[in-house]
């Protein structure tokens, strides 16, 4: 059983690196992991490697922004102590 090649075109990214609304965080992470796997394999030519790198960078930036937005929402709901651990 061979590893399936992920479909790295599942999420449409604009020329500016924007990812449309409605994309699931988990889908973006899976696609980012696919980009990394293909880059690490060393099988991509120079142009394809650059395309994968740009795509990965856009996905990574989007995922970080999404996590920050969720963190802010959690802090708003918890009164600002979302990242603090109570040791008592």
Backbone as a ProteinNet text record, in pm:
[ID]
protein_1_A
[PRIMARY]
XXXXXXXXXXXXXXXXXXXXXXXXXXXXXXXXXXXXXXXXXXXXXXXXXXXXXXXXXXXXXXXXXXXXXXXXXXXXXXXXXXXXXXXX
[TERTIARY]
83.2	0	87.7	83.2	164.5	94.2	174.1	115.9	46.9	-72.7	-146.7	-88.7	-79.4	-32.5	-148.6	-130.3	-241.1	-273.9	-400.4	-445.1	-418.2	-313.8	-275.5	-348.2	-450.9	-528.9	-667.6	-687.4	-818.8	-859.7	-764.1	-792.7	-740.9	-830.6	-791	-727.6	-607.7	-535.4	-515	-549	-535.1	-387.8	-361.7	-224.7	-164.6	-250.2	-203.7	-183.3	-210.9	-194	-314.4	-427	-548.1	-618.7	-672.1	-748.8	-893.4	-987.4	-1127.2	-1188.2	-1293.3	-1368.6	-1429.8	-1454.2	-1520.7	-1425.8	-1295.6	-1198.1	-1181.7	-1186.2	-1168.5	-1020.9	-993.7	-856.4	-786.9	-857.4	-800	-761.3	-841.5	-809.3	-683.2	-671.5	-553.4	-427.7	-437.9	-323.1	-284.1	-382.9	-354.2	-285.4	-331.2	-270.4	-129.8	-110.3	22.9	118.4	72.4	155.5	190.3	96.2	123	231	226.9	330.8	467.3	472.1	598.4	650.3	562.1	603.2	662.8	597.3	647.5	780.5	794.7	921.8	1033.2	1002.2	1102.8	1142.2	1054.8	1086.3	1197.3	1211.8	1314	1279.5	1157.6	1116.7	1068.9	1037.7	984.4	1097.4	1071.2	1166.1	1167.6	1254.5	1271	1142.5	1077	953.8	843.5	830.4	728.4	760.6	888.2	927.6	893.1	915.6	880.8	730.3	652.3	506.1	460.9	518.3	482.7	521	637.8	682.7	588.9	552.6	459.9	325	277.2	148.4	156.2	263.6	282.9	291.8	361.8	373.8	237.9	156.8	22.7	-64.4	-56.4	-135.3	-90.1	40.3	93.9	49.9	57.9	16	-133.3	-214.2	-358.2	-387.9	-319.5	-342.2	-304.2	-191.2	-151.5	-254.4	-303.7	-404.3	-532.9	-570.5	-692.5	-677.3	-561.7	-537	-540.5	-483.3	-483.9	-626.4	-707.9	-847.4	-924.2	-900.4	-967.7	-919.7	-788.1	-734.3	-798.8	-814.7	-877.5	-1022.8	-1092.7	-1231.7	-1238.8	-1147.3	-1145.5	-1113.2	-1017	-984.2	-1102.9	-1176.4	-1294	-1399.2	-1412.8	-1512.3	-1469.9	-1338.6	-1289.8	-1237.4	-1254.3	-1208.2	-1058.9	-997.3	-857.1	-757.3	-801.6	-706	-703.4	-721.2	-727.8	-597.9	-484	-356.5	-294.5	-359.3	-302.3	-349.3	-256.6	-287.5	-299.8	-405.5	-426.9	-359.2	-253.7	-177.9	-233	-341.8	-392.9	-473.2
-118	0	124.3	206.7	327.2	446.6	546.9	670	745.2	791.7	869.4	1009.9	1063.5	1200.7	1293.9	1385.5	1474.5	1570.3	1606.5	1704.3	1842.7	1907.5	2037.6	2152.6	2120.9	2227.7	2236.7	2167.4	2164.7	2302.6	2380.7	2514.5	2614.9	2698.3	2798.5	2917.2	2951.8	3064.3	3167.2	3292.2	3397.3	3430.9	3508.6	3552.3	3630.5	3696.8	3774	3686.5	3557.9	3467.4	3459.8	3514.2	3511.8	3377.4	3332.5	3208.4	3246.8	3194.5	3236.4	3193.3	3265.3	3228.4	3090.8	3023.8	2894.6	2776.2	2802.2	2693.4	2643.1	2512.5	2453.8	2457.3	2490.8	2494.7	2361	2252.7	2119.3	2090.3	2138.5	2119.9	2198	2318.8	2400.2	2336	2282.7	2214.4	2092.2	2013.4	1893.6	1931.5	2037.5	2080.4	2135.1	2207.9	2256.8	2140	2038	1919.4	1851.4	1850.4	1793.4	1870.4	2003.5	2086.2	2054	2046.8	2017.5	1879.7	1780.9	1645.2	1642.5	1711.4	1711.7	1785.4	1894.6	1966.6	1882.2	1815.6	1733.8	1610.9	1564.4	1445.9	1474.7	1601.2	1638.4	1603.8	1557.5	1516.2	1631.6	1744.1	1857	1930.6	1971.2	2055.4	2194.5	2279.2	2412.1	2494.1	2499.4	2578.1	2521.8	2390.5	2327.3	2349.3	2342.2	2365.4	2507.9	2603.8	2742.6	2757.8	2693.5	2698.2	2637.6	2524.3	2459.3	2546.6	2609.7	2696	2814.6	2879.5	2993.3	2950.9	2837.9	2786.4	2754.9	2690.2	2657.9	2782.1	2884.6	3009.4	3076.2	3075.9	3134.9	3056.2	2924.5	2840.8	2859.7	2865.6	2883.2	3016.9	3123.1	3255.2	3256	3191.7	3186.2	3108	2995.2	2913.9	2990.7	3062.4	3142.7	3250.7	3317.6	3422.3	3363.2	3246.4	3180.4	3141.9	3086.8	3051.5	3174.8	3284.7	3408.4	3460	3451.7	3495.8	3409.9	3280.3	3190.3	3217.3	3239	3269	3395.6	3497.1	3621.6	3598.1	3513.6	3482.2	3407.9	3313.6	3237.9	3331.1	3421.3	3516.9	3606.7	3648.4	3732.2	3656.2	3528.6	3447.3	3410.8	3403.2	3360.4	3476	3596.6	3712.1	3736.2	3686.4	3716	3617.8	3509	3413.6	3281.4	3286.4	3164.6	3086.5	3154.9	3085.2	3059.1	3101.3	3086.1	2956.5	2891.9	2766.6	2794.9	2745.1	2760.7	2644.7	2673	2568.4	2536.1	2597.2	2571.8	2445.9
0	0	0	-108	-117.4	-57	-26.6	26.7	-85.3	-57.8	-157.1	-162.9	-281.4	-298.3	-266.9	-171.2	-135.3	-248.1	-257.6	-356.7	-299.9	-349.7	-296.4	-363.5	-439.1	-501.3	-439	-327.5	-263.9	-212.3	-167.8	-117.1	-219.1	-268.1	-367.1	-295.9	-337.8	-280	-390.3	-362.1	-463.1	-485.3	-588.7	-618.1	-500.6	-422.6	-307.8	-184.3	-195.6	-82.7	8.3	-37	44.7	32.5	144	147.8	175.2	96.2	111.1	244.2	283.5	403.6	384.7	493.5	487.9	482.3	478.1	477.1	620.1	638.2	770.9	809.4	933.9	984.2	960.8	987.8	973.3	828.3	733.2	591.6	554.3	607.5	578.4	636.8	757.7	819.4	737.7	694.9	615.2	484.5	422.5	297.1	320.3	429.9	465.1	487.4	558.4	580.5	448.3	354	222.5	148.2	158	95.3	155.6	287.1	355.4	315.3	313.3	275.3	135.1	42.1	-95.3	-105.7	-32.4	-33.8	27.9	138.9	205.9	125.5	38.1	-41.8	-142.3	-181.3	-277.7	-420.9	-444.6	-579	-666.5	-606.8	-684	-754.4	-877.8	-949.3	-888	-936.8	-879.4	-883.6	-998.1	-1009.5	-920.7	-918.2	-833.6	-686.1	-650.4	-511.3	-469	-557.8	-526.4	-510.6	-598.2	-587.1	-454.5	-418	-291.7	-172.6	-180.2	-71.4	-53.7	-164.5	-156.8	-101.3	-147.6	-100.4	49.1	89.6	230.6	316.9	268.2	343.8	361.5	256.8	265.8	363.5	356.6	447.7	592.1	614	748.7	807.6	728.1	775.9	808.2	722.9	746.4	874.1	893.9	1014.2	1140.4	1136.8	1252.5	1283.1	1179.9	1199.9	1256.4	1207.3	1255.9	1402.7	1439.4	1579.5	1668.8	1623.1	1701.4	1720.2	1616	1626.6	1726.7	1723.1	1817.8	1959.8	1976.3	2108.8	2165.3	2081.8	2126.2	2167.2	2093.3	2128.8	2261.5	2282.4	2407.7	2523.7	2504.3	2610	2642.1	2541.3	2564.4	2644.2	2616.5	2686.7	2828.4	2851.7	2982.7	3066.5	3020.1	3095.7	3083.9	2979.9	2954.3	3009.8	3070.7	3127.8	3051.1	2919.8	2838.8	2839.9	2849.7	2844.1	2979.4	3086.5	3219.4	3282.9	3353.3	3421.7	3570	3630	3773.2	3844.4	3920.6	3989.6	4127.7	4169.1	4304.2	4314.1
[MASK]
++++++++++++++++++++++++++++++++++++++++++++++++++++++++++++++++++++++++++++++++++++++++

